Each structure stands twice: as structure tokens, then as C-alpha cells.
Amino acid sequence: MTAARTTAPADRPPLGLRERKKIRTRETIRAATYALISEQGYDATTIEQIADRAEVSPSTVFRYFPAKEDIVLPDGFDDLGSILPAELRSRPVDEPWPDSLRYVMRRAVGLGTAEEPEVTRLRSQLMVQVPAVRARMMESMSSTGRLLAEAVAARTGRPRDGLEVRVYAMSLIGGLAEISLYWAENDFRDDLPDLLDRALDVIEHGLTRDKP
């Protein structure tokens, strides 16, 4: 599994011992969860089993992850709500909107696939197979969409609560979810960046009649 991220970026102070221990514990719990799910499936995996495999108490598992489905969400997924709007605002004001959009969406895909390939694939499979995981991910993405709408409004000059901005922002977030679902449903045959480009082409140009 992915090694614990116990170092800080160059522009931030080094992490203290307590914070490094928290990160290691979090990653240990996540690694134990993925191993158990791979062995016996999601539904058969209990918090007690996860705690035993990770050599922590069940209460420790819940302290780091409120529910089992939260464990399988990638680190940084909940940060999308701050990262993506910030990335969009940071783009040059004279950059064509489609170029800014593709940059930001590629950033989102990169955050979702930052771990080892088998972890990314397992997570996508769980999103397809487990309603609770899919619901938790969509809940988080809905919050991200509302924050992204603020950045879209600022860039386009439209009101943040306007229907057009809300629909557009949520279509972007929903597109990310559908890319992941489609990728898993088709046995990961496609290249994720290619799927992203196809999705953005639909958002940018609309859906045209397929040629026979």
C-alpha cells in the first residue's frame, strides 16, 4: 500500500512527531482495510477486523474515520472543495476557459489516482459495487460542486447562485464521478486522461449524434 506521507511540502514547517504518528496510524488503518477487502470483500469486513489487523482499537478506527466507507475515500478527496476552486482562480485571466477547465479537471483526476494503481482500481470498483461508498463519495462531491460554483461564477461574471452556474459546476463534478464509474465498469481498459478528455468534450461541445 501507499507509504504514509510523513513529510511536509518545502514551503511548510516540518511535521511534528505527534502529527507524523497520526498520519502513520491513518495509513495503517487504510492499508489494513484494503487488505481485508481484497481478501474477503467489503461487506464481510468489519471495523473490529480492521482494528485487529491494524493493531489499534475500534475506537481509534472511528476516531480517524467516522464510518467504514470513509476509509476507502482517498486522502485529499475532501480537500477537492478547496483545491479545485483555488486552482481555477489561479489560472491566468486571459487563458481560454476550456484550457483552464481542462487543467483543473486533470488536477482532480490526479488527486484521485495518487496512490498505487491497484488501490485506485479497488476504490473505483467499490464505488460501483457498494452503494454506501458511492453515496459517501457523491455527498462529498456535491459539497465540492457548491464551492466550485463560486470559482466558476467569479471567472464567468455570473451570479454564484444562478441556475446556469450551479448546473455547470455540478456537471463537472458529476462528470468526474461518471468517469470513475465507467472506468471500473469497463475493467479499466481505458486510459483515465483519455476518458477525461472525452467527458470534457461533451461538456464543452454538447452531445452530438453518433455516426453510424
Secondary structure, DSSP 8 states (H G I E B T S, - for coil): ------S--TTS----HHHHHHHHHHHHHHHHHHHHHHHH-TTT--HHHHHHHHTS-HHHHHHH-SSHHHHTS-TTSTTHHHHHHHHHHHS-TTS-HHHHHHHHHHHHHHHHT-S-HHHHHHHHHHHHH-HHHHHHHHHHHHHHHHHHHHHHHHHHT--TTSHHHHHHHHHHHHHHHHHHHHHHHTTT-S-HHHHHHHHHHHHHH-------
